[in-house]
Structures are given as structure tokens and as C-alpha cells.
Amino acid sequence: MGFVVRIPEIQRKPIGPMTDIIFLRGLQIETVIGIYDWERTIRQTIILDLDMAADIRRSAASDDIVDTLDYKAVSKRVISFVEESEFFLVETLAEKVAQVIIEEFGVPWVRLTLNKKGAIRGASDVGILIERGTKPRHA
């Protein structure tokens, strides 16, 4: 004898917009960055952590890369942009990277941490954390 479970209509309705996060951690990129003359003549490693808002329900259902934010494409574009840049301030670099992600990949919200390890003697990490765009709200 089997059981039939009936889900009330109210429980079958979509729960509304969701905030899913696709993230990249520890993306190390060599670039020219800094305000001092000696910094303008060398390449330094910066480390990026990215959190990007995305609704992954469609890609989860289709199991197809075309339905999601392709984090490999994002990382390749960010690496290319940062390697070619020569900004003086980490603030400018962070702002421009966030702009690339939002404008070129249609990401509504990004949190970006830029770490310039070793910039301050005695500190293991130094950098900036910014959030740009509008983070979708949970229903």
C-alpha cells in the first residue's frame, strides 16, 4: 500500500527572487601598481577575492554553462585587465575591475577584495574591500 503526499498549493509556488553567489578566491595576478617610483618599474602580485550575485536556478535545471555566469570567462577577463593595467591606487584598480565584471558580464552585484600583500611592513595583508551594484534581496 503506497502513500500519496499532496503538497498544498501555497507551498508549490515559487519562493521569489534568490541571491546566489558565484565566487572566486585567491586569484593572483601580476601588475604594475603603486605610487612610488620604484613600484612603477616592477610588477607586484595582487590577490583578488570575488563574490558575484547570480541566479543559478536556470543553469542548475539545464546543467548547461550557457545558462550561468561562466567564472572561467570572468577570471580570464579580470586577469587580462589587471595584467595590462598600471594604476597608482588599489582603490582605482578595485573600482575598475568591479566595473568590468558588472558591465561585461551583466552581474548585478559584486563584492571584491583586493589584497596587496607585503605593502606594509609587519602586516600580512593590506588592501580594500568594495561592493558595487545592487544585491538582489531574498523573497
Long-range contacts (C-beta under 8 A, 24 or more apart in sequence): 15-139, 16-138, 16-139, 17-55, 17-136, 17-137, 17-138, 17-139, 18-55, 18-57, 18-136, 18-138, 18-139, 19-53, 19-135, 19-136, 19-137, 19-138, 20-53, 20-54, 20-55, 20-56, 20-57, 21-51, 21-52, 21-53, 21-54, 22-51, 22-52, 22-54, 22-56, 22-68, 22-69, 22-71, 23-49, 23-50, 23-51, 23-52, 24-48, 24-49, 24-50, 24-71, 24-74, 24-75, 25-49, 27-75, 27-78, 27-79, 29-78, 29-79, 29-82, 29-83, 30-83, 31-82, 31-83, 31-85, 31-86, 31-93, 32-85, 32-86, 32-87, 33-85, 33-86, 33-87, 33-88, 33-90, 33-93, 33-116, 34-88, 35-88, 35-89, 40-86, 44-116, 45-117, 46-82, 46-90, 46-93, 46-114, 46-115, 46-116, 46-127, 47-114, 47-115, 47-117, 47-127, 48-78, 48-82, 48-97, 48-112, 48-113, 48-114, 48-115, 49-112, 49-113, 49-115, 50-74, 50-78, 50-101, 50-110, 50-111, 50-112, 50-113, 51-110, 51-111, 51-112, 52-101, 52-105, 52-107, 52-109, 52-110, 53-107, 53-108, 53-109, 53-110, 53-133, 53-135, 53-136, 54-107, 55-136, 69-105, 69-107, 73-105, 74-101, 74-105, 77-104, 77-105, 90-114, 90-116, 90-127, 90-128, 91-128, 94-128, 94-130, 95-130, 95-132, 98-130, 98-132, 98-133, 99-132, 102-132, 102-133, 107-133, 108-133, 108-134, 108-135, 108-136, 109-133, 109-134, 109-135, 109-136
